[in-house]
Amino acid sequence: MTTTTTKKRTTAETPPATGAAIVRYADLHAIVGLSRAQISRLVRAGKFPLPVPLGPNSVGFLRSEIDAWLAERASPEYREHELNRRLEALELRRKAPQGKRKEAREPTA
């Protein structure tokens, strides 16, 4: 396993093994494939596990909760629900009235 040293801390380029108790943001991206901003949005929306405070300026996520979240998203029921939701949104967009097109301007002399 190779490591990368940054000014803040050293992080492993490979994600921690399943069962590791705490996952930090730097390692979370490699596990779930989402950016820190996307994860924060999901947490605020209640669609991602809550972070665990580790100290005054640091948080982590329980690996067991991350694994459960991934398993839920990989389930056939969730995938079917998500597909239906996207198809309904697409259908609503098709039915929505189109915005007014600007009239072609006649050249002024």
C-alpha positions as CSV (number, residue, x, y, z in Angstrom):
1,M,0.0,0.0,0.0
2,T,1.4,3.4,-1.0
3,T,0.8,6.5,1.0
4,T,0.4,10.2,0.0
5,T,1.7,12.9,2.4
6,T,-0.1,16.2,2.4
7,K,0.3,19.2,4.5
8,K,-2.7,18.2,6.6
9,R,-2.1,14.4,7.1
10,T,-0.9,11.2,5.5
11,T,-3.7,9.2,3.8
12,A,-3.7,5.8,2.3
13,E,-4.3,5.7,-1.4
14,T,-6.3,2.4,-0.9
15,P,-9.4,2.6,1.2
16,P,-9.3,1.0,4.7
17,A,-10.4,-2.7,4.9
18,T,-14.0,-3.5,5.6
19,G,-14.6,-3.5,9.3
20,A,-12.4,-0.5,10.1
21,A,-14.2,1.4,12.7
22,I,-13.8,5.0,11.5
23,V,-13.4,6.4,7.9
24,R,-12.2,9.9,7.4
25,Y,-13.3,12.2,4.5
26,A,-10.1,11.6,2.6
27,D,-10.7,7.9,2.5
28,L,-14.4,8.1,2.1
29,H,-14.1,9.4,-1.5
30,A,-12.3,6.2,-2.5
31,I,-15.0,4.0,-0.9
32,V,-18.2,5.7,-2.1
33,G,-17.0,7.6,-5.2
34,L,-18.6,10.9,-4.1
35,S,-16.9,14.3,-3.4
36,R,-16.9,15.9,0.0
37,A,-19.5,18.4,-1.1
38,Q,-21.8,15.7,-2.4
39,I,-21.4,13.7,0.8
40,S,-22.2,16.9,2.9
41,R,-25.3,17.5,0.8
42,L,-26.5,14.0,1.3
43,V,-25.8,14.2,5.1
44,R,-27.9,17.4,5.3
45,A,-30.7,15.8,3.3
46,G,-30.7,12.8,5.7
47,K,-29.7,10.4,2.9
48,F,-26.2,9.5,4.2
49,P,-24.9,8.4,7.6
50,L,-24.1,11.1,10.1
51,P,-20.5,11.9,10.8
52,V,-19.1,11.0,14.2
53,P,-17.2,13.8,16.0
54,L,-13.6,12.7,16.7
55,G,-12.3,15.9,18.2
56,P,-12.9,19.6,18.1
57,N,-12.0,19.9,14.4
58,S,-12.3,16.4,13.0
59,V,-15.1,14.0,12.1
60,G,-15.3,10.5,10.7
61,F,-17.9,8.0,9.6
62,L,-18.6,4.5,11.0
63,R,-17.4,2.0,8.4
64,S,-20.4,-0.3,9.3
65,E,-22.9,2.5,8.4
66,I,-21.1,3.3,5.2
67,D,-21.2,-0.4,4.2
68,A,-24.9,-0.6,5.0
69,W,-25.6,2.5,3.0
70,L,-23.7,1.0,0.0
71,A,-25.5,-2.3,0.3
72,E,-28.9,-0.5,0.4
73,R,-28.1,1.5,-2.8
74,A,-27.0,-1.8,-4.5
75,S,-30.2,-3.6,-3.6
76,P,-32.6,-4.4,-6.5
77,E,-35.5,-2.7,-4.7
78,Y,-33.6,0.6,-4.4
79,R,-32.3,0.5,-8.0
80,E,-35.8,-0.1,-9.3
81,H,-37.2,2.7,-7.1
82,E,-34.5,5.1,-8.4
83,L,-35.1,4.1,-12.0
84,N,-38.8,4.8,-11.7
85,R,-38.2,8.1,-10.0
86,R,-35.9,9.2,-12.8
87,L,-38.3,8.0,-15.5
88,E,-41.2,10.0,-13.8
89,A,-39.0,13.1,-13.7
90,L,-38.1,12.7,-17.4
91,E,-41.8,12.3,-18.3
92,L,-42.7,15.4,-16.3
93,R,-40.1,17.4,-18.2
94,R,-41.4,16.2,-21.5
95,K,-45.0,17.2,-20.6
96,A,-43.9,20.7,-19.3
97,P,-44.7,23.6,-21.6
98,Q,-41.7,24.9,-23.5
99,G,-40.6,28.4,-22.7
100,K,-41.3,31.2,-25.1
101,R,-38.9,31.4,-27.9
102,K,-37.6,34.8,-28.7
103,E,-39.0,36.2,-32.0
104,A,-36.4,36.6,-34.6
105,R,-35.5,40.3,-34.8
106,E,-35.8,42.1,-38.0
107,P,-32.6,43.9,-39.0
108,T,-32.9,47.6,-38.5
109,A,-31.7,49.9,-41.3
